[in-house]
Amino acid sequence: MNMTVNSFNYVIENGAITGATVAFAGNDSNGQFINAQVKIAVSDLASGQTFLTVTPEDIQKLAETKFKGYADNAFTTTATA
């Protein structure tokens, strides 16, 4: 499945960038769809980095990694009805 970024937004509070939100969308030739929104916080950045020192591409890669982790663990717990 080919995933693409369809939205990238910074969170600004009191004039400072405090986070980012990256939205992904994807589909395949069988009509399967996935949409996801991943939030990146300052705590997700490497030590010493800020949203002013990392590139949008770096933030996208962090969001991709976070999304993959969510997807890998999505069905590891037992759901109750």
ROLUMVO-932601 format. One line per 8 residues: number of its first residue (from 1); their letters; for each residue x, y, z of N, C-alpha, C. Coordinates in steps of 0.001 Angstrom, whole numbers, always signed. Example, Ala and Ser with C-alpha at 12.3 -4.5 7.8 and 13.67 -1.06 7.14 Angstrom:
1> AS> +13190 -5690 +7800 +12300 -4500 +7800 +13200 -3300 +7800  +12850 -2250 +7080 +13670 -1060 +7140 +12900 +30 +7870
This chain:
1> MNMTVNSF> +846 -1171 +0 +0 +0 +0 +896 +1240 +0  +577 +2169 -841 +1341 +3401 -946 +713 +4471 -61  +1465 +4902 +951 +988 +5949 +1857 +1591 +7285 +1433  +783 +8333 +1486 +1262 +9672 +1177 +868 +10625 +2299  +1622 +11692 +2435 +1282 +12742 +3390 +258 +13643 +2717  -883 +13826 +3382 -1879 +14718 +2800 -2097 +15978 +3634  -1387 +16064 +4774 -1468 +17266 +5593 -282 +17306 +6534  +276 +18487 +6725 +1388 +18706 +7649 +1147 +20052 +8302
9> NYVIENGA> +997 +20058 +9620 +699 +21306 +10333 +1558 +21417 +11586  +2030 +22624 +11844 +2711 +22896 +13100 +1685 +23358 +14130  +1943 +23033 +15391 +1140 +23520 +16498 +1908 +24694 +17093  +1276 +25851 +17144 +1925 +27056 +17661 +1164 +27538 +18887  +1881 +27672 +19983 +1310 +28165 +21224 +2171 +29301 +21741  +1552 +30432 +21996 +2268 +31611 +22507 +3469 +31972 +21639  +3317 +31834 +20325 +4360 +32214 +19389 +5476 +31201 +19208  +5374 +30037 +19854 +6419 +29015 +19732 +5834 +27751 +19123
17> ITGATVAF> +6628 +27061 +18308 +6200 +25782 +17739 +6364 +24721 +18815  +5250 +24121 +19214 +5271 +23138 +20296 +4966 +21723 +19813  +4652 +21576 +18539 +4338 +20259 +18016 +4044 +20318 +16535  +3759 +19157 +15989 +3387 +19049 +14578 +2411 +17889 +14441  +1566 +17986 +13437 +636 +16921 +13117 +831 +16549 +11659  +1038 +15257 +11413 +1222 +14754 +10052 +93 +13771 +9771  -642 +14009 +8688 -1731 +13110 +8303 -1319 +12320 +7073  -1599 +11017 +7130 -1280 +10112 +6035 -2562 +9538 +5452
25> AGNDSNGQ> -2524 +9216 +4180 -3625 +8508 +3528 -3022 +7520 +2542  -3714 +6401 +2378 -3228 +5411 +1431 -4337 +4499 +972  -4146 +3915 -181 -5076 +2901 -676 -4324 +1955 -1606  -4970 +828 -1854 -4366 -129 -2771 -5336 -439 -3903  -4911 -1292 -4799 -5724 -1596 -5980 -6964 -2422 -5648  -7056 -2925 -4414 -8219 -3713 -4002 -9270 -2884 -3273  -9072 -1569 -3220 -10048 -703 -2571 -9889 -595 -1066  -8743 -1027 -530 -8474 -899 +901 -7917 +495 +1177
33> FINAQVKI> -8395 +1134 +2244 -7969 +2491 +2571 -7467 +2568 +4004  -6475 +3430 +4227 -6004 +3752 +5566 -5814 +5264 +5636  -6307 +5853 +6720 -6067 +7257 +7018 -5543 +7324 +8441  -4530 +8133 +8666 -3951 +8245 +10001 -3460 +9666 +10239  -3560 +10090 +11480 -3022 +11376 +11897 -2077 +11117 +13060  -838 +11578 +12938 +180 +11331 +13946 +671 +12667 +14488  +682 +12787 +15810 +1169 +14003 +16458 +2612 +13807 +16892  +3426 +14809 +16625 +4824 +14805 +17041 +4995 +15904 +18080
41> AVSDLASG> +5518 +15518 +19236 +5761 +16457 +20333 +7253 +16741 +20435  +7592 +17769 +21186 +8997 +18087 +21412 +9716 +16874 +21998  +9037 +16125 +22841 +9653 +14943 +23463 +9977 +13844 +22449  +9393 +13897 +21257 +9702 +12924 +20206 +10992 +13261 +19464  +11449 +14495 +19594 +12659 +14926 +18899 +13892 +14444 +19651  +15001 +14332 +18938 +16257 +13935 +19569 +16703 +15012 +20558  +17502 +14616 +21515 +17991 +15536 +22538 +18642 +16763 +21892  +18240 +17925 +22349 +18817 +19172 +21842 +18143 +19720 +20604
49> QTFLTVTP> +17260 +18941 +19991 +16578 +19425 +18794 +15305 +20180 +19165  +14947 +21109 +18282 +13678 +21826 +18397 +13008 +21778 +17026  +11783 +22247 +16964 +11097 +22274 +15679 +11720 +23287 +14721  +12566 +24163 +15236 +13271 +25105 +14365 +14571 +24535 +13826  +15047 +23430 +14425 +16324 +22856 +13973 +16159 +21573 +13172  +14937 +21044 +13107 +14697 +19853 +12278 +13909 +20264 +11037  +14079 +19521 +9988 +13384 +19833 +8745 +11995 +19178 +8735  +11091 +19669 +7897 +9804 +18990 +7739 +9980 +17518 +7341
57> EDIQKLAE> +10997 +17219 +6557 +11255 +15832 +6165 +11624 +14983 +7377  +12398 +15557 +8311 +12748 +14850 +9545 +11493 +14552 +10365  +10610 +15518 +10447 +9362 +15349 +11198 +8497 +14292 +10533  +8439 +14306 +9206 +7673 +13289 +8486 +8223 +11898 +8777  +9547 +11743 +8780 +10147 +10440 +9074 +9801 +9985 +10491  +9821 +10911 +11456 +9423 +10574 +12821 +7970 +10105 +12853  +7111 +10812 +12122 +5695 +10445 +12082 +5506 +9077 +11432  +6253 +8800 +10376 +6172 +7484 +9728 +6565 +6379 +10699
65> TKFKGYAD> +7641 +6600 +11441 +8111 +5608 +12412 +7068 +5392 +13502  +6481 +6487 +13999 +5455 +6389 +15028 +4235 +5637 +14505  +3826 +5956 +13275 +2664 +5303 +12668 +2903 +3801 +12509  +4093 +3435 +12035 +4428 +2012 +11872 +4366 +1291 +13215  +4834 +1950 +14270 +4759 +1359 +15601 +3324 +1151 +16050  +2473 +2128 +15774 +1051 +1980 +16117 +439 +821 +15336  +747 +754 +14044 +167 -299 +13203 +652 -1681 +13647  +1933 -1788 +13988 +2477 -3074 +14434 +1807 -3563 +15706
73> NAFTTTAT> +1400 -2633 +16557 +823 -2991 +17851 -699 -2864 +17894  -1317 -2594 +16763 -2757 -2315 +16751 -3617 -3480 +17223  -3176 -4691 +16995 -4003 -5843 +17332 -3345 -6760 +18358  -2487 -6193 +19187 -1812 -7014 +20185 -2610 -7131 +21477  -3664 -6329 +21624 -4497 -6423 +22826 -5827 -7048 +22443  -6482 -7646 +23407 -7761 -8292 +23168 -8872 -7272 +23365  -9654 -7078 +22329 -10786 -6158 +22411 -11980 -6875 +23062  -12740 -6129 +23833 -13947 -6682 +24426 -15157 -5951 +23875
81> A> -16223 -6666 +23704 -17441 -6065 +23147 -18418 -5737 +24254
